[in-house]
């Protein structure tokens, strides 16, 4: 591999990368914060079914990262090997966060099994596209910022955006959902799901438009 070309560190450069962290954090923290309460307290799926669903999800998650990382390392396109997966993942990820809160019950289809099957499919699909985004976004960091000094400064910027993402994921729900455990709050969950989907997709599009290009020497590795 040829020696990477040195580039003077720029905070603009770091910000244009780090804004993608908003989409990453907002999506996953929304999932971890709300999905269990929503399907147990609001939708009414038995806890043993939810636990079984999460066990299946965990098994899927155990090799999902490896598969996406393996494919990403061996991908070569004119957009690089990382960004192309982020392009593919962004819109489905935002859509799936909204769909987390639209189970069959809300469409007039009753039945615990129908809701459980929906729950299982949607969390596994969410994990697939989140992994596709997260693994490649994270892999870009050491490829864009080459020295310890650059990585330290850029990571400070990235963590600042991560904190904003955490605030959005934990504060925004309370602005739309009056009672997290009330079945009557279903519509409020869906309103929040729509809002957080927009929060995910806008920073992601800004990242794709303005973030630094992948270095050729890494694309050819």
C-alpha positions, -999 to +999 in steps of 0.1 A: +000+000+000+013+034-009+021+059+018-010+080+027-008+116+018-006+139+048-034+165+052-035+193+077-062+187+103-093+208+098-123+211+122-145+217+092-132+183+079-139+167+113-174+182+115-184+171+080-176+135+091-189+137+127-224+149+118-231+114+106-228+103+143-262+120+149-279+095+127-260+066+142-267+075+179-303+087+174-313+055+157-298+030+181-306+048+213-342+052+202-343+014+196-327+005+229-347+031+249-382+024+236-387-009+218-391-032+248-415-009+267-435-002+235-441-039+225-447-050+261-467-022+276-484-006+246-488-035+221-492-062+248-469-089+237-461-114+265-427-109+280-416-145+273-422-138+236-403-106+237-374-123+254-374-151+228-374-124+201-344-107+216-325-140+219-331-146+181-321-110+175-289-114+196-279-146+176-284-127+143-264-097+157-235-120+167-225-126+131-242-097+113-213-073+120-188-098+107-207-103+074-211-066+068-175-059+077-163-088+055-183-075+025-173-039+031-135-047+032-139-064-002-161-038-019-146-015-046-168+012-061-164+047-075-178+059-041-153+039-022-159+008-001-175+023+030-198+051+018-217+030-007-230+009+022-240+040+042-259+053+011-277+020+009-285+019+046-296+054+055-331+056+041-341+020+051-327+027+086-348+059+090-379+041+077-374+011+100-372+034+130-407+047+121-419+011+113-408+000+148-439+018+161-464+007+135-471-030+143-501-048+128-523-039+158-522-002+147-534-013+112-564-032+125-549-067+125-554-082+159-535-111+174-504-114+196-486-138+172-490-114+143-475-086+164-447-109+176-438-119+141-438-083+131-417-074+161-391-101+153-389-092+116-386-055+122-359-057+149-338-080+127-342-057+097-333-027+119-302-045+131-291-053+095-293-017+082-280-002+114-250-024+112-245-015+076-245+021+086-226+019+119-198-005+108-189+015+078-192+049+094-169+037+122-145+021+098-141+054+080-127+072+111-092+057+112-090+059+074-098+096+073-078+107+103-043+091+102-023+104+131-029+102+169-033+140+171-058+140+142-078+112+157-078+128+192-092+161+178-116+145+155-129+121+182-136+151+204-158+165+177-175+132+170-183+127+207-199+161+208-222+150+181-228+117+199-239+136+230-264+157+209-277+124+194-281+110+229-300+140+240-323+138+210-330+101+216-338+106+253-355+140+254-375+140+222-397+111+231-410+129+262-420+158+240-444+136+221-453+106+243-473+115+275-471+080+290-447+054+278-467+025+291-502+036+281-517+017+251-536+049+242-502+065+234-497+044+203-504+074+180-479+095+200-452+068+195-459+069+158-456+107+157-423+105+175-411+077+152-418+100+122-399+129+138-369+108+148-368+093+113-363+129+099-337+135+126-318+104+113-321+111+076-311+148+075-277+145+092-270+114+072-277+131+039-255+161+050-227+136+059-230+119+025-229+152+007-201+170+025-180+144+043-144+138+032-139+114+003-123+081+011-086+080+005-076+061-026-048+043-009-073+026+015-098+019-013-071-001-031-059-020+000 
